[in-house]
Structures are given as C-alpha cells and as structure tokens.
Amino acid sequence: MMTVAYLVFVACALGLAHVFVGYPLWVAALARWWPRRVRSQAWAPRVTAVVAVHDGASHIEAKLAGLLALDYPRGLLDVVVACDGCTDDTAARCRRLGDERIRVLEFDVRRGKAACLNDAVAQARGEVLLMTDVRQRLEPDALLRLVANLGDPAVGAVSGELRLFDAQTGFARGIDAYWRYEKLIRRAESRSGSVVGVSGALYAIRRELFRPLPPGTVLDDVLVPMQVAAAGRRVVFEPQAVAWDGTSQQPQEEQRRKIRTLAGNYQLVQLAPWLLLPWRNPLWFRFVSHKLLRLLAPWLLLGLALAAALLATRHTLFAAITLALAAALAAVIVGRHLPSLGGRLPVRLLTAFCYLNLFAAQALVAFARNRRLHLW
C-alpha cells in the first residue's frame, strides 16, 4: 500500500511540475536560445472584422464605433455583425448607425457562436479576418499591429493581447496575476514557433486559412489556430495589439465563464480527435502540455494530497507537505472571509490557483452533463 502511495505521489508531483514549471521553462528556453523571428512589415490588406453576438445591445454601439475608428484606411475595413437569436435590439442598433461598412446578419434561432462565425466569414470581403468579441475595447493601433505580423508569409494567424483592468478585490488581482503568467507562456510559444491558442477577444487570420467550424464548437480560439498550424503556417502573439476587458471581482462571476471554457477543451478533443495524433498535429506536445494536462491538474493535486497524507507517518517530508497543503487550503478559506488577509499577495495567488483548479474539476462534470455548451 505504501509503495503504491509513493508511486502515486511521485507521478502526481512530476505531472504538476511539468504543467506549471517544466513546460513553461522548456518553451522559454526555446524562445531564448532558438528563437524564430517574425519578419513583420507594414501591410494594409482589405480586412473584414467579424463580431458574433447574442443580446449585446448594451455593448454593440461602442464596439462598432471603436472598430470603425481604428487606425486603418477607411476603404479597406468593413464589419460583419452576426446576431445569434438576439431577443433585444442589437440588430436595430447596428443599422441605426447608418454606415455602409457595416453589414448585419440576423438569425432568428440561436445556434451558437461557431455557426455565426461560419456564416459571417462566408460574407466577408477581406483577405484578412479580424475576429473580436462584442464586449472588449480595442486600442486604435491594434489592427495595424496584427496585420504587420501577417506581412510575414509564414504567419497565418496572430493573436492580440487581452489586458484586464479594474482588479479591485484580492481574487481579481489573483486572476490578473495568473493571466500575466499565461501571457508569458504565450509569448515564449510565439517566439519559439507557434501558440496553441489565441485570444477570442482579438485575433486576425488569413481568410484563405479559415475552415468552417464544427457545429457547436466552443473553443474557436483554439481550434482555428490549430487548423492554421496544421496547414503549415505559424500562429504568433503580438503583445502590442491590445484589447481591454474588465476583471471578475468574485469567484462566482468567473465560475460560469471559466467552467464553460475549460469544458470546451473536452469538447474540442471530441470534435477534432486529430489533435491527439502527433503525426497530424504539428503542435501536439504544446497542445497536450498547455491545454490537456491543465485539465488533469486538480486530480493530480488530489492524488498528491492523499498520497502525502498516507505517507505522513513514514517520513517527515510527507508530513511537512501534508501540513503545507492543509495550511494553504486554510489560508484560502480564511482569506475569503477576511479581506485584509485575502488581499495579500501569497493568499490571493493561492486563492486564484485553488479556484481555477476547482473550476477545471467542475468542467469535466459540466461537459458530461451538458453537451450544449455552445449556447453562450
């Protein structure tokens, strides 16, 4: 029994080390010692911005105003808005702007984002697609910075950077810190080859490389770049192309969105099983390390904790690890009730880490119970 517990402990420890430390260090080393530079250049292709929206009346006018005000030649940018079964006046607000560059596709039945993206891209006129969500605000130079990367013929898609603001609570600041860590990994992935996912809030892709998404796809911002990589083009990250979004202040605000996103990884494997085949997926190791193994992290943590508890009477190392895990969990619980403690750096980082792994565990249950994840 103790031998099994020891093996479980070692396996879980190695798995967690790879997910959160080993893989980031590996990709950072590649970026440092074997970088693949992007030969960016000034370029102004015709661009179609695509916005899929469901009941976005409170955001759509500001979004369209921001898109039309981008630092880009007026005659080379148009917008397609796909209204997915909206029950408000989103479509009417788009039309009231009276700008000939805006086209509205209005669908009476709600089908999900993927179906709307497929229809909107079919109506696009540009050779480059600017994919963006309705809520986030874009910096005026974001599009120019994205297409400059596409000036390199080897680049097929480029992700912008999503920055968070208004982090007022300890939980929000912890999420912001996690997002900064995530962006460091994406930057290293980009400098060493390709990223395995883009920001759905802001990315650009050559229209010729866009493939229709399977019905119900949740993670278009992962499947689309993986398809680009499979076509032999790079997917890079441009940190100077910026979109802004607010931060969830409490776990309850982040829970629904995060569980849906994480459950989308299970759906992705179901919809595109070729992603699991190293001979078909050129980013296989990165995809498994960055996306799939993250889903195992809560179960690895549970296995580590149980194995350490069983071994605690055999060696002081395991006793110390058990106590440390218990103390970390206690700090998170107490920090939720004492804001003065929850706002301290170690506690807010622990809080974000615990909740994100809790959401990852819940994502498996959510996917098993509800396959209609695409109805956002």
C-alpha positions as CSV (number, residue, x, y, z in Angstrom):
1,M,0.0,0.0,0.0
2,M,2.8,2.4,0.9
3,T,4.6,1.6,-2.3
4,V,1.5,2.4,-4.3
5,A,1.1,5.7,-2.4
6,Y,4.7,6.6,-3.1
7,L,4.4,5.9,-6.8
8,V,1.2,7.9,-6.9
9,F,2.9,10.8,-5.1
10,V,5.9,10.8,-7.5
11,A,3.7,10.6,-10.6
12,C,1.4,13.4,-9.4
13,A,4.3,15.6,-8.4
14,L,6.1,15.1,-11.7
15,G,2.8,15.8,-13.6
16,L,2.2,19.1,-11.7
17,A,5.8,20.1,-12.1
18,H,5.6,19.7,-15.8
19,V,2.4,21.5,-16.2
20,F,3.2,24.6,-14.1
21,V,7.0,24.8,-14.3
22,G,8.6,22.3,-16.7
23,Y,6.7,23.2,-19.8
24,P,6.9,27.0,-19.3
25,L,10.7,26.7,-18.7
26,W,11.1,24.5,-21.7
27,V,9.3,26.8,-24.1
28,A,11.1,29.8,-22.5
29,A,14.4,28.2,-23.2
30,L,13.5,27.6,-26.8
31,A,12.4,31.2,-27.2
32,R,15.7,32.4,-25.6
33,W,18.2,30.1,-27.4
34,W,16.4,29.1,-30.7
35,P,14.0,32.0,-31.5
36,R,12.0,32.1,-34.7
37,R,11.7,35.7,-35.7
38,V,8.6,37.2,-37.4
39,R,9.5,39.3,-40.4
40,S,6.8,41.8,-39.8
41,Q,6.3,44.6,-42.3
42,A,3.9,47.4,-43.0
43,W,0.9,46.0,-44.9
44,A,-2.6,47.1,-45.5
45,P,-4.8,44.3,-46.9
46,R,-8.6,44.5,-47.1
47,V,-9.9,43.5,-43.7
48,T,-13.3,42.3,-42.6
49,A,-14.0,42.5,-38.8
50,V,-16.3,39.7,-37.6
51,V,-18.4,40.1,-34.5
52,A,-20.8,37.3,-33.4
53,V,-23.2,38.5,-30.7
54,H,-26.1,37.3,-28.6
55,D,-28.1,40.0,-26.8
56,G,-25.3,42.6,-27.0
57,A,-27.4,45.8,-27.2
58,S,-25.5,47.3,-24.2
59,H,-22.2,47.0,-26.0
60,I,-22.7,46.9,-29.7
61,E,-22.7,50.6,-30.5
62,A,-19.5,51.3,-28.6
63,K,-17.9,48.2,-30.2
64,L,-18.8,49.3,-33.7
65,A,-17.7,52.8,-33.1
66,G,-14.3,51.5,-31.8
67,L,-13.9,49.3,-34.9
68,L,-14.7,52.0,-37.4
69,A,-12.3,54.4,-35.6
70,L,-9.3,52.0,-35.8
71,D,-6.2,53.5,-37.3
72,Y,-6.7,51.8,-40.7
73,P,-7.6,53.0,-44.2
74,R,-11.4,53.6,-44.3
75,G,-11.9,51.9,-47.6
76,L,-10.1,48.8,-46.5
77,L,-12.1,47.9,-43.5
78,D,-15.7,46.6,-43.2
79,V,-17.6,44.8,-40.5
80,V,-20.0,41.9,-40.4
81,V,-22.2,41.5,-37.3
82,A,-23.9,38.1,-36.8
83,C,-26.8,38.4,-34.4
84,D,-27.4,34.9,-32.9
85,G,-31.1,34.7,-32.0
86,C,-31.0,38.1,-30.2
87,T,-34.1,38.9,-28.1
88,D,-33.1,42.6,-27.8
89,D,-32.5,45.4,-30.3
90,T,-28.9,44.6,-31.1
91,A,-29.5,44.4,-34.9
92,A,-31.6,47.6,-34.9
93,R,-28.8,49.5,-33.1
94,C,-26.3,48.3,-35.7
95,R,-28.5,49.5,-38.6
96,R,-29.2,52.9,-36.9
97,L,-25.5,53.8,-37.2
98,G,-26.2,54.1,-41.0
99,D,-22.6,53.2,-42.0
100,E,-22.3,51.3,-45.3
101,R,-19.3,49.5,-44.0
102,I,-21.5,47.6,-41.5
103,R,-23.4,44.5,-42.6
104,V,-25.8,42.8,-40.2
105,L,-26.7,39.1,-40.4
106,E,-29.8,38.4,-38.2
107,F,-30.7,34.9,-37.2
108,D,-34.0,34.2,-35.5
109,V,-32.9,30.9,-34.0
110,R,-30.0,30.8,-31.5
111,R,-27.3,28.4,-32.8
112,G,-24.1,29.3,-31.0
113,K,-21.0,31.3,-31.9
114,A,-19.4,28.8,-34.2
115,A,-22.4,28.7,-36.6
116,C,-22.5,32.5,-36.7
117,L,-18.8,32.8,-37.4
118,N,-19.1,30.4,-40.3
119,D,-21.9,32.4,-41.9
120,A,-20.2,35.7,-41.2
121,V,-16.9,34.6,-42.8
122,A,-18.8,33.4,-45.8
123,Q,-20.0,37.0,-46.3
124,A,-16.5,38.6,-45.7
125,R,-14.9,40.6,-48.4
126,G,-11.4,41.0,-46.8
127,E,-8.4,38.8,-47.4
128,V,-7.8,39.1,-43.6
129,L,-10.4,38.4,-40.9
130,L,-10.3,40.4,-37.7
131,M,-12.1,38.3,-35.1
132,T,-13.3,40.1,-32.0
133,D,-15.9,39.8,-29.3
134,V,-18.5,42.5,-28.6
135,R,-17.5,43.4,-25.0
136,Q,-13.9,44.3,-25.2
137,R,-12.4,47.7,-26.2
138,L,-9.6,47.7,-28.8
139,E,-6.6,50.1,-28.9
140,P,-6.7,52.2,-32.1
141,D,-3.5,50.7,-33.5
142,A,-4.4,47.1,-32.7
143,L,-5.3,46.1,-36.3
144,L,-2.2,47.7,-37.8
145,R,0.0,45.7,-35.3
146,L,-1.8,42.5,-36.1
147,V,-1.6,42.7,-39.9
148,A,2.1,43.7,-39.7
149,N,2.8,40.2,-38.4
150,L,0.8,38.8,-41.3
151,G,3.2,40.6,-43.6
152,D,5.4,37.6,-43.0
153,P,4.2,34.9,-45.4
154,A,5.0,32.2,-42.9
155,V,2.4,33.6,-40.4
156,G,-1.2,32.5,-40.9
157,A,-2.8,34.0,-37.7
158,V,-1.8,36.4,-35.0
159,S,-3.3,36.9,-31.5
160,G,-3.6,40.2,-29.8
161,E,-3.1,40.7,-26.0
162,L,-6.1,40.8,-23.7
163,R,-5.4,43.1,-20.7
164,L,-7.6,43.2,-17.6
165,F,-8.5,46.3,-15.7
166,D,-10.4,47.3,-12.6
167,A,-9.0,44.5,-10.4
168,Q,-10.4,45.7,-7.0
169,T,-10.6,42.5,-4.9
170,G,-7.9,40.0,-3.9
171,F,-9.5,37.4,-6.1
172,A,-9.5,39.8,-9.1
173,R,-5.8,40.6,-8.5
174,G,-5.0,36.9,-8.3
175,I,-6.7,36.2,-11.6
176,D,-4.8,39.1,-13.2
177,A,-1.6,37.6,-11.9
178,Y,-2.5,34.2,-13.4
179,W,-3.3,35.9,-16.7
180,R,0.1,37.6,-16.8
181,Y,1.7,34.2,-16.2
182,E,-0.3,32.7,-19.0
183,K,0.7,35.5,-21.4
184,L,4.4,34.9,-20.6
185,I,3.9,31.3,-21.8
186,R,2.1,32.5,-25.0
187,R,4.9,35.0,-25.7
188,A,7.5,32.2,-25.4
189,E,5.4,29.9,-27.5
190,S,5.2,32.6,-30.2
191,R,8.9,33.4,-30.2
192,S,9.8,29.7,-30.4
193,G,7.3,28.8,-33.1
194,S,3.5,28.9,-32.6
195,V,1.0,29.5,-29.8
196,V,-1.7,26.8,-29.3
197,G,-4.5,29.3,-28.7
198,V,-5.4,32.9,-29.4
199,S,-7.4,35.5,-27.6
200,G,-11.0,35.3,-28.8
201,A,-11.3,39.0,-27.9
202,L,-8.8,39.9,-30.7
203,Y,-7.0,38.0,-33.4
204,A,-6.5,38.1,-37.1
205,I,-6.3,35.3,-39.6
206,R,-5.8,35.0,-43.4
207,R,-9.2,34.3,-44.8
208,E,-7.9,31.5,-47.0
209,L,-6.9,29.6,-43.9
210,F,-10.2,29.7,-42.1
211,R,-12.0,26.4,-42.1
212,P,-15.7,26.1,-41.2
213,L,-16.1,25.2,-37.6
214,P,-17.9,22.1,-36.5
215,P,-21.4,22.9,-35.2
216,G,-21.4,23.8,-31.5
217,T,-17.7,24.5,-31.2
218,V,-16.9,26.4,-28.0
219,L,-13.2,27.0,-28.3
220,D,-12.9,28.5,-31.8
221,D,-10.0,30.4,-30.4
222,V,-8.1,27.1,-30.0
223,L,-9.4,25.1,-33.0
224,V,-8.9,27.9,-35.6
225,P,-5.2,28.4,-34.7
226,M,-4.6,24.7,-34.6
227,Q,-6.0,24.4,-38.1
228,V,-3.7,27.2,-39.2
229,A,-0.7,25.3,-37.8
230,A,-1.8,22.1,-39.4
231,A,-1.8,24.0,-42.7
232,G,1.9,24.7,-42.2
233,R,1.6,28.4,-41.1
234,R,2.7,29.9,-37.8
235,V,0.4,31.3,-35.2
236,V,2.0,34.2,-33.3
237,F,1.3,36.5,-30.4
238,E,1.5,40.3,-30.7
239,P,1.6,41.9,-27.2
240,Q,1.3,45.4,-28.6
241,A,-2.1,44.7,-30.2
242,V,-4.3,45.3,-27.1
243,A,-7.9,44.6,-26.2
244,W,-9.2,45.7,-22.7
245,D,-11.7,43.8,-20.6
246,G,-12.9,44.0,-17.0
247,T,-11.9,41.6,-14.3
248,S,-14.2,39.3,-12.4
249,Q,-14.2,40.5,-8.8
250,Q,-15.5,37.4,-7.2
251,P,-15.3,33.6,-7.9
252,Q,-19.0,33.4,-8.7
253,E,-18.6,35.9,-11.5
254,E,-15.7,33.9,-13.0
255,Q,-17.1,30.5,-12.4
256,R,-19.6,30.1,-15.3
257,R,-17.3,31.5,-18.0
258,K,-14.3,29.5,-16.8
259,I,-16.1,26.2,-16.5
260,R,-17.6,26.6,-20.0
261,T,-14.1,27.4,-21.4
262,L,-12.4,24.5,-19.7
263,A,-15.2,22.1,-20.6
264,G,-14.7,23.3,-24.2
265,N,-11.3,21.5,-24.1
266,Y,-13.1,18.2,-23.7
267,Q,-15.4,19.0,-26.5
268,L,-12.5,20.0,-28.7
269,V,-11.0,16.6,-28.5
270,Q,-14.3,15.1,-29.3
271,L,-14.9,17.3,-32.3
272,A,-11.3,17.2,-33.6
273,P,-9.6,13.9,-32.4
274,W,-6.8,14.5,-34.9
275,L,-5.4,17.0,-32.3
276,L,-4.3,13.9,-30.2
277,L,-2.2,12.5,-33.1
278,P,1.4,13.6,-33.1
279,W,1.8,12.8,-36.8
280,R,-1.2,15.1,-37.7
281,N,-0.9,17.8,-35.1
282,P,2.4,19.7,-35.5
283,L,1.8,21.4,-32.1
284,W,1.0,18.1,-30.4
285,F,3.4,18.4,-27.5
286,R,2.4,22.0,-26.8
287,F,-1.3,21.3,-27.1
288,V,-1.1,18.4,-24.6
289,S,1.2,20.2,-22.2
290,H,-0.5,23.6,-22.3
291,K,-4.2,22.6,-22.7
292,L,-5.0,19.0,-21.8
293,L,-2.7,18.4,-18.9
294,R,-4.1,21.6,-17.3
295,L,-7.4,19.7,-17.1
296,L,-5.7,16.9,-15.0
297,A,-4.1,19.4,-12.5
298,P,-7.0,19.2,-9.9
299,W,-6.9,15.4,-10.0
300,L,-3.1,15.4,-9.7
301,L,-3.4,17.7,-6.7
302,L,-5.9,15.4,-5.1
303,G,-3.7,12.4,-5.7
304,L,-0.7,14.2,-4.3
305,A,-2.5,15.3,-1.2
306,L,-4.0,11.8,-0.5
307,A,-0.6,10.1,-1.1
308,A,1.2,12.5,1.1
309,A,-1.3,12.1,3.9
310,L,-0.9,8.3,3.7
311,L,2.9,8.6,3.8
312,A,3.0,11.3,6.5
313,T,3.7,8.8,9.3
314,R,6.6,7.3,7.3
315,H,8.7,10.3,6.6
316,T,8.8,13.9,7.9
317,L,9.0,15.2,4.2
318,F,5.5,13.9,3.5
319,A,4.2,15.2,6.9
320,A,5.5,18.6,6.0
321,I,3.9,18.5,2.6
322,T,0.6,17.5,4.1
323,L,0.7,20.3,6.6
324,A,1.7,22.8,3.9
325,L,-1.2,21.8,1.7
326,A,-3.6,22.0,4.6
327,A,-2.2,25.4,5.6
328,A,-2.6,26.6,2.0
329,L,-6.2,25.5,1.9
330,A,-6.9,27.1,5.3
331,A,-5.4,30.4,4.1
332,V,-7.7,30.4,1.1
333,I,-10.8,29.7,3.2
334,V,-9.9,32.3,5.9
335,G,-8.9,34.8,3.2
336,R,-12.4,34.6,1.6
337,H,-13.9,35.8,4.9
338,L,-11.1,38.3,5.9
339,P,-10.4,40.7,3.0
340,S,-7.3,42.1,4.8
341,L,-5.7,38.6,4.6
342,G,-7.2,37.7,1.2
343,G,-5.6,40.8,-0.4
344,R,-2.1,39.8,0.5
345,L,0.0,38.5,-2.4
346,P,0.6,34.9,-1.3
347,V,-3.1,34.4,-0.3
348,R,-4.6,35.9,-3.4
349,L,-2.3,33.8,-5.6
350,L,-3.3,30.7,-3.7
351,T,-6.9,31.7,-4.0
352,A,-6.8,32.1,-7.7
353,F,-4.9,28.8,-8.1
354,C,-7.4,26.9,-6.0
355,Y,-10.5,28.3,-7.7
356,L,-9.1,27.8,-11.2
357,N,-8.4,24.2,-10.4
358,L,-11.8,23.8,-8.8
359,F,-13.3,25.1,-12.0
360,A,-11.2,22.7,-14.0
361,A,-12.6,19.8,-12.0
362,Q,-16.2,21.1,-12.3
363,A,-15.6,21.4,-16.1
364,L,-15.5,17.6,-16.5
365,V,-18.8,17.3,-14.8
366,A,-20.3,20.1,-16.8
367,F,-19.3,18.6,-20.1
368,A,-20.6,15.2,-19.1
369,R,-24.0,16.7,-18.1
370,N,-24.4,19.3,-20.9
371,R,-23.2,18.9,-24.4
372,R,-24.9,22.2,-25.4
373,L,-22.0,24.3,-24.2
374,H,-22.1,26.3,-27.4
375,L,-25.2,28.2,-26.3
376,W,-23.3,31.1,-24.6
